Amino acid sequence: MSEQSESAARVITVALKELVRIAEEGNLSMLAYLLDLALIEARAELREQGAEAIGILSFTRQ
């Protein structure tokens, strides 16, 4: 996987994590579930492409 593609995949993963958190806070359980499935798929795709496990802190609203 190219560095640019890996970087984009990481950004998508971080965004999905944040969207799951927002959906859970808003009691939107079905949306949170579907976003979590997308997050699992994104992580699997990263591993499948040979990317290292990522440890990115999600951004939070202050």
PDBQT receptor file of N, H, CA, C and O in Angstrom, charges set to zero:
ATOM      1  N   MET A   1       0.853  -1.162   0.000  1.00  0.00    +0.000 N 
ATOM      2  CA  MET A   1       0.000   0.000   0.000  1.00  0.00    +0.000 C 
ATOM      3  C   MET A   1       0.901   1.228   0.000  1.00  0.00    +0.000 C 
ATOM      4  O   MET A   1       1.865   1.292   0.763  1.00  0.00    +0.000 OA
ATOM      5  N   SER A   2       0.600   2.181  -0.833  1.00  0.00    +0.000 N 
ATOM      6  H   SER A   2      -0.182   2.129  -1.453  1.00  0.00    +0.000 HD
ATOM      7  CA  SER A   2       1.421   3.382  -0.891  1.00  0.00    +0.000 C 
ATOM      8  C   SER A   2       1.235   4.202   0.382  1.00  0.00    +0.000 C 
ATOM      9  O   SER A   2       0.234   4.073   1.087  1.00  0.00    +0.000 OA
ATOM     10  N   GLU A   3       2.213   5.035   0.650  1.00  0.00    +0.000 N 
ATOM     11  H   GLU A   3       3.026   5.139   0.077  1.00  0.00    +0.000 HD
ATOM     12  CA  GLU A   3       2.155   5.860   1.860  1.00  0.00    +0.000 C 
ATOM     13  C   GLU A   3       0.926   6.766   1.846  1.00  0.00    +0.000 C 
ATOM     14  O   GLU A   3       0.290   6.978   2.879  1.00  0.00    +0.000 OA
ATOM     15  N   GLN A   4       0.601   7.294   0.681  1.00  0.00    +0.000 N 
ATOM     16  H   GLN A   4       1.118   7.122  -0.158  1.00  0.00    +0.000 HD
ATOM     17  CA  GLN A   4      -0.554   8.181   0.559  1.00  0.00    +0.000 C 
ATOM     18  C   GLN A   4      -1.860   7.419   0.813  1.00  0.00    +0.000 C 
ATOM     19  O   GLN A   4      -2.757   7.937   1.478  1.00  0.00    +0.000 OA
ATOM     20  N   SER A   5      -1.969   6.212   0.295  1.00  0.00    +0.000 N 
ATOM     21  H   SER A   5      -1.241   5.792  -0.246  1.00  0.00    +0.000 HD
ATOM     22  CA  SER A   5      -3.165   5.397   0.513  1.00  0.00    +0.000 C 
ATOM     23  C   SER A   5      -3.292   4.999   1.972  1.00  0.00    +0.000 C 
ATOM     24  O   SER A   5      -4.386   5.005   2.536  1.00  0.00    +0.000 OA
ATOM     25  N   GLU A   6      -2.166   4.653   2.580  1.00  0.00    +0.000 N 
ATOM     26  H   GLU A   6      -1.277   4.648   2.122  1.00  0.00    +0.000 HD
ATOM     27  CA  GLU A   6      -2.178   4.279   3.993  1.00  0.00    +0.000 C 
ATOM     28  C   GLU A   6      -2.597   5.467   4.848  1.00  0.00    +0.000 C 
ATOM     29  O   GLU A   6      -3.363   5.313   5.799  1.00  0.00    +0.000 OA
ATOM     30  N   SER A   7      -2.101   6.639   4.513  1.00  0.00    +0.000 N 
ATOM     31  H   SER A   7      -1.479   6.764   3.740  1.00  0.00    +0.000 HD
ATOM     32  CA  SER A   7      -2.466   7.850   5.243  1.00  0.00    +0.000 C 
ATOM     33  C   SER A   7      -3.961   8.128   5.114  1.00  0.00    +0.000 C 
ATOM     34  O   SER A   7      -4.613   8.480   6.096  1.00  0.00    +0.000 OA
ATOM     35  N   ALA A   8      -4.499   7.974   3.926  1.00  0.00    +0.000 N 
ATOM     36  H   ALA A   8      -3.969   7.688   3.128  1.00  0.00    +0.000 HD
ATOM     37  CA  ALA A   8      -5.934   8.178   3.707  1.00  0.00    +0.000 C 
ATOM     38  C   ALA A   8      -6.747   7.158   4.496  1.00  0.00    +0.000 C 
ATOM     39  O   ALA A   8      -7.780   7.499   5.073  1.00  0.00    +0.000 OA
ATOM     40  N   ALA A   9      -6.289   5.919   4.524  1.00  0.00    +0.000 N 
ATOM     41  H   ALA A   9      -5.450   5.642   4.056  1.00  0.00    +0.000 HD
ATOM     42  CA  ALA A   9      -6.988   4.877   5.279  1.00  0.00    +0.000 C 
ATOM     43  C   ALA A   9      -6.987   5.199   6.769  1.00  0.00    +0.000 C 
ATOM     44  O   ALA A   9      -7.971   4.943   7.463  1.00  0.00    +0.000 OA
ATOM     45  N   ARG A  10      -5.901   5.752   7.253  1.00  0.00    +0.000 N 
ATOM     46  H   ARG A  10      -5.102   5.960   6.689  1.00  0.00    +0.000 HD
ATOM     47  CA  ARG A  10      -5.838   6.138   8.668  1.00  0.00    +0.000 C 
ATOM     48  C   ARG A  10      -6.799   7.275   8.970  1.00  0.00    +0.000 C 
ATOM     49  O   ARG A  10      -7.468   7.267  10.004  1.00  0.00    +0.000 OA
ATOM     50  N   VAL A  11      -6.873   8.246   8.083  1.00  0.00    +0.000 N 
ATOM     51  H   VAL A  11      -6.330   8.253   7.244  1.00  0.00    +0.000 HD
ATOM     52  CA  VAL A  11      -7.805   9.364   8.268  1.00  0.00    +0.000 C 
ATOM     53  C   VAL A  11      -9.237   8.843   8.297  1.00  0.00    +0.000 C 
ATOM     54  O   VAL A  11     -10.038   9.275   9.126  1.00  0.00    +0.000 OA
ATOM     55  N   ILE A  12      -9.560   7.929   7.406  1.00  0.00    +0.000 N 
ATOM     56  H   ILE A  12      -8.909   7.579   6.732  1.00  0.00    +0.000 HD
ATOM     57  CA  ILE A  12     -10.900   7.342   7.371  1.00  0.00    +0.000 C 
ATOM     58  C   ILE A  12     -11.186   6.596   8.669  1.00  0.00    +0.000 C 
ATOM     59  O   ILE A  12     -12.282   6.702   9.220  1.00  0.00    +0.000 OA
ATOM     60  N   THR A  13     -10.206   5.846   9.155  1.00  0.00    +0.000 N 
ATOM     61  H   THR A  13      -9.316   5.761   8.708  1.00  0.00    +0.000 HD
ATOM     62  CA  THR A  13     -10.382   5.098  10.399  1.00  0.00    +0.000 C 
ATOM     63  C   THR A  13     -10.647   6.034  11.570  1.00  0.00    +0.000 C 
ATOM     64  O   THR A  13     -11.539   5.783  12.380  1.00  0.00    +0.000 OA
ATOM     65  N   VAL A  14      -9.877   7.109  11.661  1.00  0.00    +0.000 N 
ATOM     66  H   VAL A  14      -9.153   7.313  11.003  1.00  0.00    +0.000 HD
ATOM     67  CA  VAL A  14     -10.072   8.084  12.739  1.00  0.00    +0.000 C 
ATOM     68  C   VAL A  14     -11.455   8.723  12.629  1.00  0.00    +0.000 C 
ATOM     69  O   VAL A  14     -12.144   8.891  13.636  1.00  0.00    +0.000 OA
ATOM     70  N   ALA A  15     -11.858   9.076  11.422  1.00  0.00    +0.000 N 
ATOM     71  H   ALA A  15     -11.299   8.939  10.605  1.00  0.00    +0.000 HD
ATOM     72  CA  ALA A  15     -13.170   9.691  11.221  1.00  0.00    +0.000 C 
ATOM     73  C   ALA A  15     -14.290   8.731  11.614  1.00  0.00    +0.000 C 
ATOM     74  O   ALA A  15     -15.265   9.139  12.244  1.00  0.00    +0.000 OA
ATOM     75  N   LEU A  16     -14.156   7.467  11.247  1.00  0.00    +0.000 N 
ATOM     76  H   LEU A  16     -13.364   7.135  10.735  1.00  0.00    +0.000 HD
ATOM     77  CA  LEU A  16     -15.175   6.479  11.618  1.00  0.00    +0.000 C 
ATOM     78  C   LEU A  16     -15.258   6.316  13.128  1.00  0.00    +0.000 C 
ATOM     79  O   LEU A  16     -16.353   6.212  13.679  1.00  0.00    +0.000 OA
ATOM     80  N   LYS A  17     -14.114   6.294  13.802  1.00  0.00    +0.000 N 
ATOM     81  H   LYS A  17     -13.224   6.378  13.354  1.00  0.00    +0.000 HD
ATOM     82  CA  LYS A  17     -14.113   6.183  15.264  1.00  0.00    +0.000 C 
ATOM     83  C   LYS A  17     -14.860   7.357  15.887  1.00  0.00    +0.000 C 
ATOM     84  O   LYS A  17     -15.644   7.175  16.819  1.00  0.00    +0.000 OA
ATOM     85  N   GLU A  18     -14.619   8.546  15.377  1.00  0.00    +0.000 N 
ATOM     86  H   GLU A  18     -13.982   8.694  14.620  1.00  0.00    +0.000 HD
ATOM     87  CA  GLU A  18     -15.285   9.735  15.901  1.00  0.00    +0.000 C 
ATOM     88  C   GLU A  18     -16.784   9.693  15.612  1.00  0.00    +0.000 C 
ATOM     89  O   GLU A  18     -17.586  10.068  16.467  1.00  0.00    +0.000 OA
ATOM     90  N   LEU A  19     -17.170   9.244  14.429  1.00  0.00    +0.000 N 
ATOM     91  H   LEU A  19     -16.519   8.939  13.734  1.00  0.00    +0.000 HD
ATOM     92  CA  LEU A  19     -18.589   9.136  14.093  1.00  0.00    +0.000 C 
ATOM     93  C   LEU A  19     -19.301   8.103  14.964  1.00  0.00    +0.000 C 
ATOM     94  O   LEU A  19     -20.448   8.315  15.357  1.00  0.00    +0.000 OA
ATOM     95  N   VAL A  20     -18.638   6.994  15.268  1.00  0.00    +0.000 N 
ATOM     96  H   VAL A  20     -17.706   6.821  14.949  1.00  0.00    +0.000 HD
ATOM     97  CA  VAL A  20     -19.220   5.986  16.165  1.00  0.00    +0.000 C 
ATOM     98  C   VAL A  20     -19.461   6.609  17.534  1.00  0.00    +0.000 C 
ATOM     99  O   VAL A  20     -20.521   6.416  18.131  1.00  0.00    +0.000 OA
ATOM    100  N   ARG A  21     -18.480   7.353  18.030  1.00  0.00    +0.000 N 
ATOM    101  H   ARG A  21     -17.619   7.509  17.545  1.00  0.00    +0.000 HD
ATOM    102  CA  ARG A  21     -18.606   7.992  19.350  1.00  0.00    +0.000 C 
ATOM    103  C   ARG A  21     -19.784   8.970  19.359  1.00  0.00    +0.000 C 
ATOM    104  O   ARG A  21     -20.582   8.970  20.297  1.00  0.00    +0.000 OA
ATOM    105  N   ILE A  22     -19.895   9.792  18.329  1.00  0.00    +0.000 N 
ATOM    106  H   ILE A  22     -19.247   9.791  17.567  1.00  0.00    +0.000 HD
ATOM    107  CA  ILE A  22     -20.983  10.766  18.248  1.00  0.00    +0.000 C 
ATOM    108  C   ILE A  22     -22.336  10.061  18.176  1.00  0.00    +0.000 C 
ATOM    109  O   ILE A  22     -23.285  10.477  18.840  1.00  0.00    +0.000 OA
ATOM    110  N   ALA A  23     -22.431   9.008  17.386  1.00  0.00    +0.000 N 
ATOM    111  H   ALA A  23     -21.660   8.669  16.847  1.00  0.00    +0.000 HD
ATOM    112  CA  ALA A  23     -23.686   8.255  17.268  1.00  0.00    +0.000 C 
ATOM    113  C   ALA A  23     -24.067   7.624  18.602  1.00  0.00    +0.000 C 
ATOM    114  O   ALA A  23     -25.242   7.619  18.972  1.00  0.00    +0.000 OA
ATOM    115  N   GLU A  24     -23.087   7.093  19.325  1.00  0.00    +0.000 N 
ATOM    116  H   GLU A  24     -22.133   7.097  19.024  1.00  0.00    +0.000 HD
ATOM    117  CA  GLU A  24     -23.369   6.494  20.631  1.00  0.00    +0.000 C 
ATOM    118  C   GLU A  24     -23.832   7.551  21.626  1.00  0.00    +0.000 C 
ATOM    119  O   GLU A  24     -24.762   7.310  22.395  1.00  0.00    +0.000 OA
ATOM    120  N   GLU A  25     -23.195   8.717  21.619  1.00  0.00    +0.000 N 
ATOM    121  H   GLU A  25     -22.440   8.913  20.994  1.00  0.00    +0.000 HD
ATOM    122  CA  GLU A  25     -23.599   9.801  22.517  1.00  0.00    +0.000 C 
ATOM    123  C   GLU A  25     -25.007  10.285  22.201  1.00  0.00    +0.000 C 
ATOM    124  O   GLU A  25     -25.732  10.711  23.100  1.00  0.00    +0.000 OA
ATOM    125  N   GLY A  26     -25.397  10.226  20.946  1.00  0.00    +0.000 N 
ATOM    126  H   GLY A  26     -24.808   9.881  20.215  1.00  0.00    +0.000 HD
ATOM    127  CA  GLY A  26     -26.724  10.666  20.530  1.00  0.00    +0.000 C 
ATOM    128  C   GLY A  26     -27.781   9.581  20.615  1.00  0.00    +0.000 C 
ATOM    129  O   GLY A  26     -28.902   9.766  20.140  1.00  0.00    +0.000 OA
ATOM    130  N   ASN A  27     -27.435   8.449  21.216  1.00  0.00    +0.000 N 
ATOM    131  H   ASN A  27     -26.524   8.299  21.602  1.00  0.00    +0.000 HD
ATOM    132  CA  ASN A  27     -28.353   7.316  21.345  1.00  0.00    +0.000 C 
ATOM    133  C   ASN A  27     -28.884   6.849  19.990  1.00  0.00    +0.000 C 
ATOM    134  O   ASN A  27     -30.048   6.471  19.857  1.00  0.00    +0.000 OA
ATOM    135  N   LEU A  28     -28.017   6.883  19.003  1.00  0.00    +0.000 N 
ATOM    136  H   LEU A  28     -27.072   7.191  19.110  1.00  0.00    +0.000 HD
ATOM    137  CA  LEU A  28     -28.358   6.393  17.667  1.00  0.00    +0.000 C 
ATOM    138  C   LEU A  28     -27.699   5.023  17.491  1.00  0.00    +0.000 C 
ATOM    139  O   LEU A  28     -26.733   4.867  16.745  1.00  0.00    +0.000 OA
ATOM    140  N   SER A  29     -28.246   4.051  18.193  1.00  0.00    +0.000 N 
ATOM    141  H   SER A  29     -29.031   4.178  18.799  1.00  0.00    +0.000 HD
ATOM    142  CA  SER A  29     -27.584   2.750  18.292  1.00  0.00    +0.000 C 
ATOM    143  C   SER A  29     -27.444   2.030  16.949  1.00  0.00    +0.000 C 
ATOM    144  O   SER A  29     -26.420   1.390  16.709  1.00  0.00    +0.000 OA
ATOM    145  N   MET A  30     -28.430   2.115  16.081  1.00  0.00    +0.000 N 
ATOM    146  H   MET A  30     -29.262   2.635  16.276  1.00  0.00    +0.000 HD
ATOM    147  CA  MET A  30     -28.321   1.430  14.792  1.00  0.00    +0.000 C 
ATOM    148  C   MET A  30     -27.240   2.078  13.937  1.00  0.00    +0.000 C 
ATOM    149  O   MET A  30     -26.453   1.381  13.295  1.00  0.00    +0.000 OA
ATOM    150  N   LEU A  31     -27.198   3.404  13.926  1.00  0.00    +0.000 N 
ATOM    151  H   LEU A  31     -27.837   3.970  14.448  1.00  0.00    +0.000 HD
ATOM    152  CA  LEU A  31     -26.158   4.111  13.183  1.00  0.00    +0.000 C 
ATOM    153  C   LEU A  31     -24.784   3.788  13.759  1.00  0.00    +0.000 C 
ATOM    154  O   LEU A  31     -23.836   3.560  13.007  1.00  0.00    +0.000 OA
ATOM    155  N   ALA A  32     -24.669   3.766  15.089  1.00  0.00    +0.000 N 
ATOM    156  H   ALA A  32     -25.439   3.951  15.699  1.00  0.00    +0.000 HD
ATOM    157  CA  ALA A  32     -23.395   3.427  15.731  1.00  0.00    +0.000 C 
ATOM    158  C   ALA A  32     -22.961   2.021  15.336  1.00  0.00    +0.000 C 
ATOM    159  O   ALA A  32     -21.784   1.781  15.066  1.00  0.00    +0.000 OA
ATOM    160  N   TYR A  33     -23.904   1.101  15.304  1.00  0.00    +0.000 N 
ATOM    161  H   TYR A  33     -24.860   1.296  15.524  1.00  0.00    +0.000 HD
ATOM    162  CA  TYR A  33     -23.609  -0.280  14.925  1.00  0.00    +0.000 C 
ATOM    163  C   TYR A  33     -23.093  -0.360  13.485  1.00  0.00    +0.000 C 
ATOM    164  O   TYR A  33     -22.092  -1.023  13.212  1.00  0.00    +0.000 OA
ATOM    165  N   LEU A  34     -23.782   0.317  12.574  1.00  0.00    +0.000 N 
ATOM    166  H   LEU A  34     -24.596   0.856  12.796  1.00  0.00    +0.000 HD
ATOM    167  CA  LEU A  34     -23.377   0.282  11.165  1.00  0.00    +0.000 C 
ATOM    168  C   LEU A  34     -22.020   0.955  10.954  1.00  0.00    +0.000 C 
ATOM    169  O   LEU A  34     -21.200   0.471  10.174  1.00  0.00    +0.000 OA
ATOM    170  N   LEU A  35     -21.787   2.062  11.643  1.00  0.00    +0.000 N 
ATOM    171  H   LEU A  35     -22.454   2.455  12.276  1.00  0.00    +0.000 HD
ATOM    172  CA  LEU A  35     -20.486   2.729  11.547  1.00  0.00    +0.000 C 
ATOM    173  C   LEU A  35     -19.382   1.852  12.127  1.00  0.00    +0.000 C 
ATOM    174  O   LEU A  35     -18.265   1.827  11.612  1.00  0.00    +0.000 OA
ATOM    175  N   ASP A  36     -19.701   1.131  13.205  1.00  0.00    +0.000 N 
ATOM    176  H   ASP A  36     -20.609   1.152  13.624  1.00  0.00    +0.000 HD
ATOM    177  CA  ASP A  36     -18.723   0.227  13.805  1.00  0.00    +0.000 C 
ATOM    178  C   ASP A  36     -18.372  -0.900  12.835  1.00  0.00    +0.000 C 
ATOM    179  O   ASP A  36     -17.214  -1.308  12.751  1.00  0.00    +0.000 OA
ATOM    180  N   LEU A  37     -19.360  -1.401  12.108  1.00  0.00    +0.000 N 
ATOM    181  H   LEU A  37     -20.301  -1.070  12.176  1.00  0.00    +0.000 HD
ATOM    182  CA  LEU A  37     -19.077  -2.418  11.090  1.00  0.00    +0.000 C 
ATOM    183  C   LEU A  37     -18.144  -1.862  10.016  1.00  0.00    +0.000 C 
ATOM    184  O   LEU A  37     -17.224  -2.549   9.570  1.00  0.00    +0.000 OA
ATOM    185  N   ALA A  38     -18.380  -0.631   9.607  1.00  0.00    +0.000 N 
ATOM    186  H   ALA A  38     -19.127  -0.073   9.969  1.00  0.00    +0.000 HD
ATOM    187  CA  ALA A  38     -17.505   0.006   8.618  1.00  0.00    +0.000 C 
ATOM    188  C   ALA A  38     -16.100   0.179   9.175  1.00  0.00    +0.000 C 
ATOM    189  O   ALA A  38     -15.123   0.012   8.446  1.00  0.00    +0.000 OA
ATOM    190  N   LEU A  39     -15.987   0.509  10.451  1.00  0.00    +0.000 N 
ATOM    191  H   LEU A  39     -16.781   0.644  11.044  1.00  0.00    +0.000 HD
ATOM    192  CA  LEU A  39     -14.680   0.656  11.099  1.00  0.00    +0.000 C 
ATOM    193  C   LEU A  39     -13.942  -0.679  11.135  1.00  0.00    +0.000 C 
ATOM    194  O   LEU A  39     -12.742  -0.733  10.863  1.00  0.00    +0.000 OA
ATOM    195  N   ILE A  40     -14.641  -1.736  11.463  1.00  0.00    +0.000 N 
ATOM    196  H   ILE A  40     -15.615  -1.692  11.683  1.00  0.00    +0.000 HD
ATOM    197  CA  ILE A  40     -14.036  -3.073  11.475  1.00  0.00    +0.000 C 
ATOM    198  C   ILE A  40     -13.534  -3.429  10.081  1.00  0.00    +0.000 C 
ATOM    199  O   ILE A  40     -12.436  -3.963   9.928  1.00  0.00    +0.000 OA
ATOM    200  N   GLU A  41     -14.335  -3.134   9.072  1.00  0.00    +0.000 N 
ATOM    201  H   GLU A  41     -15.227  -2.700   9.196  1.00  0.00    +0.000 HD
ATOM    202  CA  GLU A  41     -13.942  -3.416   7.689  1.00  0.00    +0.000 C 
ATOM    203  C   GLU A  41     -12.725  -2.586   7.284  1.00  0.00    +0.000 C 
ATOM    204  O   GLU A  41     -11.825  -3.093   6.614  1.00  0.00    +0.000 OA
ATOM    205  N   ALA A  42     -12.693  -1.323   7.684  1.00  0.00    +0.000 N 
ATOM    206  H   ALA A  42     -13.424  -0.912   8.229  1.00  0.00    +0.000 HD
ATOM    207  CA  ALA A  42     -11.555  -0.457   7.347  1.00  0.00    +0.000 C 
ATOM    208  C   ALA A  42     -10.269  -0.970   7.994  1.00  0.00    +0.000 C 
ATOM    209  O   ALA A  42      -9.212  -0.983   7.365  1.00  0.00    +0.000 OA
ATOM    210  N   ARG A  43     -10.369  -1.390   9.248  1.00  0.00    +0.000 N 
ATOM    211  H   ARG A  43     -11.228  -1.379   9.759  1.00  0.00    +0.000 HD
ATOM    212  CA  ARG A  43      -9.186  -1.933   9.933  1.00  0.00    +0.000 C 
ATOM    213  C   ARG A  43      -8.722  -3.228   9.273  1.00  0.00    +0.000 C 
ATOM    214  O   ARG A  43      -7.522  -3.456   9.116  1.00  0.00    +0.000 OA
ATOM    215  N   ALA A  44      -9.672  -4.069   8.889  1.00  0.00    +0.000 N 
ATOM    216  H   ALA A  44     -10.646  -3.884   9.017  1.00  0.00    +0.000 HD
ATOM    217  CA  ALA A  44      -9.316  -5.321   8.221  1.00  0.00    +0.000 C 
ATOM    218  C   ALA A  44      -8.640  -5.036   6.885  1.00  0.00    +0.000 C 
ATOM    219  O   ALA A  44      -7.690  -5.721   6.504  1.00  0.00    +0.000 OA
ATOM    220  N   GLU A  45      -9.125  -4.037   6.184  1.00  0.00    +0.000 N 
ATOM    221  H   GLU A  45      -9.896  -3.480   6.493  1.00  0.00    +0.000 HD
ATOM    222  CA  GLU A  45      -8.534  -3.659   4.899  1.00  0.00    +0.000 C 
ATOM    223  C   GLU A  45      -7.101  -3.172   5.089  1.00  0.00    +0.000 C 
ATOM    224  O   GLU A  45      -6.223  -3.491   4.288  1.00  0.00    +0.000 OA
ATOM    225  N   LEU A  46      -6.866  -2.403   6.143  1.00  0.00    +0.000 N 
ATOM    226  H   LEU A  46      -7.580  -2.144   6.793  1.00  0.00    +0.000 HD
ATOM    227  CA  LEU A  46      -5.504  -1.941   6.432  1.00  0.00    +0.000 C 
ATOM    228  C   LEU A  46      -4.574  -3.124   6.677  1.00  0.00    +0.000 C 
ATOM    229  O   LEU A  46      -3.466  -3.179   6.144  1.00  0.00    +0.000 OA
ATOM    230  N   ARG A  47      -5.037  -4.068   7.489  1.00  0.00    +0.000 N 
ATOM    231  H   ARG A  47      -5.938  -4.024   7.922  1.00  0.00    +0.000 HD
ATOM    232  CA  ARG A  47      -4.213  -5.253   7.779  1.00  0.00    +0.000 C 
ATOM    233  C   ARG A  47      -3.988  -6.072   6.515  1.00  0.00    +0.000 C 
ATOM    234  O   ARG A  47      -2.890  -6.571   6.268  1.00  0.00    +0.000 OA
ATOM    235  N   GLU A  48      -5.037  -6.199   5.726  1.00  0.00    +0.000 N 
ATOM    236  H   GLU A  48      -5.929  -5.793   5.926  1.00  0.00    +0.000 HD
ATOM    237  CA  GLU A  48      -4.956  -6.983   4.496  1.00  0.00    +0.000 C 
ATOM    238  C   GLU A  48      -3.945  -6.380   3.524  1.00  0.00    +0.000 C 
ATOM    239  O   GLU A  48      -3.262  -7.107   2.802  1.00  0.00    +0.000 OA
ATOM    240  N   GLN A  49      -3.854  -5.081   3.507  1.00  0.00    +0.000 N 
ATOM    241  H   GLN A  49      -4.408  -4.490   4.093  1.00  0.00    +0.000 HD
ATOM    242  CA  GLN A  49      -2.929  -4.395   2.607  1.00  0.00    +0.000 C 
ATOM    243  C   GLN A  49      -1.517  -4.337   3.178  1.00  0.00    +0.000 C 
ATOM    244  O   GLN A  49      -0.623  -3.763   2.556  1.00  0.00    +0.000 OA
ATOM    245  N   GLY A  50      -1.309  -4.921   4.345  1.00  0.00    +0.000 N 
ATOM    246  H   GLY A  50      -2.036  -5.388   4.850  1.00  0.00    +0.000 HD
ATOM    247  CA  GLY A  50       0.027  -4.978   4.919  1.00  0.00    +0.000 C 
ATOM    248  C   GLY A  50       0.405  -3.773   5.752  1.00  0.00    +0.000 C 
ATOM    249  O   GLY A  50       1.572  -3.603   6.105  1.00  0.00    +0.000 OA
ATOM    250  N   ALA A  51      -0.558  -2.941   6.066  1.00  0.00    +0.000 N 
ATOM    251  H   ALA A  51      -1.506  -3.079   5.778  1.00  0.00    +0.000 HD
ATOM    252  CA  ALA A  51      -0.270  -1.771   6.891  1.00  0.00    +0.000 C 
ATOM    253  C   ALA A  51      -0.060  -2.205   8.339  1.00  0.00    +0.000 C 
ATOM    254  O   ALA A  51      -0.640  -3.191   8.794  1.00  0.00    +0.000 OA
ATOM    255  N   GLU A  52       0.754  -1.476   9.032  1.00  0.00    +0.000 N 
ATOM    256  H   GLU A  52       1.225  -0.675   8.662  1.00  0.00    +0.000 HD
ATOM    257  CA  GLU A  52       0.979  -1.751  10.441  1.00  0.00    +0.000 C 
ATOM    258  C   GLU A  52      -0.268  -1.361  11.222  1.00  0.00    +0.000 C 
ATOM    259  O   GLU A  52      -1.065  -0.532  10.784  1.00  0.00    +0.000 OA
ATOM    260  N   ALA A  53      -0.416  -1.976  12.382  1.00  0.00    +0.000 N 
ATOM    261  H   ALA A  53       0.232  -2.650  12.739  1.00  0.00    +0.000 HD
ATOM    262  CA  ALA A  53      -1.533  -1.612  13.248  1.00  0.00    +0.000 C 
ATOM    263  C   ALA A  53      -1.398  -0.142  13.615  1.00  0.00    +0.000 C 
ATOM    264  O   ALA A  53      -0.303   0.355  13.878  1.00  0.00    +0.000 OA
ATOM    265  N   ILE A  54      -2.521   0.531  13.625  1.00  0.00    +0.000 N 
ATOM    266  H   ILE A  54      -3.411   0.127  13.411  1.00  0.00    +0.000 HD
ATOM    267  CA  ILE A  54      -2.449   1.962  13.883  1.00  0.00    +0.000 C 
ATOM    268  C   ILE A  54      -2.864   2.272  15.310  1.00  0.00    +0.000 C 
ATOM    269  O   ILE A  54      -3.742   1.618  15.873  1.00  0.00    +0.000 OA
ATOM    270  N   GLY A  55      -2.242   3.246  15.868  1.00  0.00    +0.000 N 
ATOM    271  H   GLY A  55      -1.529   3.778  15.411  1.00  0.00    +0.000 HD
ATOM    272  CA  GLY A  55      -2.559   3.692  17.216  1.00  0.00    +0.000 C 
ATOM    273  C   GLY A  55      -2.745   5.194  17.214  1.00  0.00    +0.000 C 
ATOM    274  O   GLY A  55      -1.972   5.927  17.829  1.00  0.00    +0.000 OA
ATOM    275  N   ILE A  56      -3.763   5.643  16.528  1.00  0.00    +0.000 N 
ATOM    276  H   ILE A  56      -4.391   5.047  16.028  1.00  0.00    +0.000 HD
ATOM    277  CA  ILE A  56      -3.999   7.075  16.396  1.00  0.00    +0.000 C 
ATOM    278  C   ILE A  56      -5.046   7.489  17.421  1.00  0.00    +0.000 C 
ATOM    279  O   ILE A  56      -6.099   6.863  17.539  1.00  0.00    +0.000 OA
ATOM    280  N   LEU A  57      -4.747   8.537  18.149  1.00  0.00    +0.000 N 
ATOM    281  H   LEU A  57      -3.892   9.046  18.053  1.00  0.00    +0.000 HD
ATOM    282  CA  LEU A  57      -5.726   9.072  19.081  1.00  0.00    +0.000 C 
ATOM    283  C   LEU A  57      -6.771   9.841  18.291  1.00  0.00    +0.000 C 
ATOM    284  O   LEU A  57      -6.441  10.646  17.420  1.00  0.00    +0.000 OA
ATOM    285  N   SER A  58      -8.026   9.586  18.604  1.00  0.00    +0.000 N 
ATOM    286  H   SER A  58      -8.294   8.933  19.312  1.00  0.00    +0.000 HD
ATOM    287  CA  SER A  58      -9.065  10.331  17.903  1.00  0.00    +0.000 C 
ATOM    288  C   SER A  58      -9.114  11.748  18.452  1.00  0.00    +0.000 C 
ATOM    289  O   SER A  58      -8.817  11.987  19.623  1.00  0.00    +0.000 OA
ATOM    290  N   PHE A  59      -9.488  12.669  17.604  1.00  0.00    +0.000 N 
ATOM    291  H   PHE A  59      -9.729  12.475  16.653  1.00  0.00    +0.000 HD
ATOM    292  CA  PHE A  59      -9.607  14.048  18.048  1.00  0.00    +0.000 C 
ATOM    293  C   PHE A  59     -10.900  14.176  18.829  1.00  0.00    +0.000 C 
ATOM    294  O   PHE A  59     -11.871  13.475  18.544  1.00  0.00    +0.000 OA
ATOM    295  N   THR A  60     -10.920  15.052  19.797  1.00  0.00    +0.000 N 
ATOM    296  H   THR A  60     -10.131  15.621  20.029  1.00  0.00    +0.000 HD
ATOM    297  CA  THR A  60     -12.111  15.236  20.610  1.00  0.00    +0.000 C 
ATOM    298  C   THR A  60     -12.509  16.698  20.601  1.00  0.00    +0.000 C 
ATOM    299  O   THR A  60     -11.676  17.590  20.438  1.00  0.00    +0.000 OA
ATOM    300  N   ARG A  61     -13.786  16.921  20.778  1.00  0.00    +0.000 N 
ATOM    301  H   ARG A  61     -14.462  16.197  20.911  1.00  0.00    +0.000 HD
ATOM    302  CA  ARG A  61     -14.281  18.298  20.871  1.00  0.00    +0.000 C 
ATOM    303  C   ARG A  61     -13.997  18.808  22.266  1.00  0.00    +0.000 C 
ATOM    304  O   ARG A  61     -14.176  18.084  23.246  1.00  0.00    +0.000 OA
ATOM    305  N   GLN A  62     -13.561  20.033  22.361  1.00  0.00    +0.000 N 
ATOM    306  H   GLN A  62     -13.416  20.621  21.565  1.00  0.00    +0.000 HD
ATOM    307  CA  GLN A  62     -13.240  20.619  23.668  1.00  0.00    +0.000 C 
ATOM    308  C   GLN A  62     -14.188  21.727  23.996  1.00  0.00    +0.000 C 
ATOM    309  O   GLN A  62     -14.076  22.342  25.057  1.00  0.00    +0.000 OA
TER     310      GLN A  62
